[in-house]
Amino acid sequence: MNFGALIIGGFFMLIGWMVSSRLKSKFKQYSQTHLTKDLTGAEIARLMLADHGINDVKVICVEGQLTDHYNPADKTVNLSQEVYHGRNAAATAIAAHECGHAVQHAKAYSMLQFRSAMVPVQNVTASVLNFMTMAMMFGAFFASSILPWKTALLIIIVCYAVFALFALVTLPVEFDASKRALAWVKTRNIVTTGEYDMAQDALKWAAMTYVVAAIGAVTTLVYYVMMYLGMDRD
């Protein structure tokens, strides 16, 4: 791995850690405010799904902290224990957000479909990049007859282009899910004005983790592209 790329990766890992820490802090803070409606995250999730006419999605509890996600493959809204059982603004925000993804799936939201289609491509790309990294570490590319450095660099660029595209496509998917969630909890009168502000802030910091990942992926891609172009000038 190129030293410059390591610096870029390290920098965005640090920024990502800071944003993640802030998200956990916000979640802890807003978890201490009991929801006026006295509904758990699981109850809110089931209510939101029912309001949107979605009857084939299950709401289940999973291990871990902030491990909440929607799985389109088996149609499950997976909520961490704190969210599943929580009766607070943070749990409300996250449960509704994950149901926002279920609504996207039910309505065939184009960006979600695109991201889902990219998942296997992303997995293959990650495997290719891991192989390339290991090969470079052990010096396999020093033998130009096997794989010239310029060709190897081009493969790396293609890999990071896939990562960057996936990260960028993820942004509208996450923003839209939050928008759907906040609109529903507001119109359904699930939260008070103060609780709504907490939910909105929690989702804002959750979205920031994806923003940092996208900027990092694009920056790394640009770095390798500039390196490749620089080789042509040499």
Secondary structure, 3 states (H helix, E strand, C coil): CCHHHHHHHHHHHHHHHHHHHHHHHHHHHHCCCECCCCCCHHHHHHHHHHHCCCCCCEEEEECCCCCCEEECCCCEEEEEHHHHHCCEHHHHHHHHHHHHHHHHHHCCCHHHHHHHHHHHHHHHHHHHHHHHHHHHHCCHHHCCCCCCHHHHHHHHHHHHHHHHHHHHHHHHHHHHHHHHHHHHHHHCCCCCHHHHHHHHHHHHHHHHHHHHHHHHHHHHHHHHHHHHHHHHHC
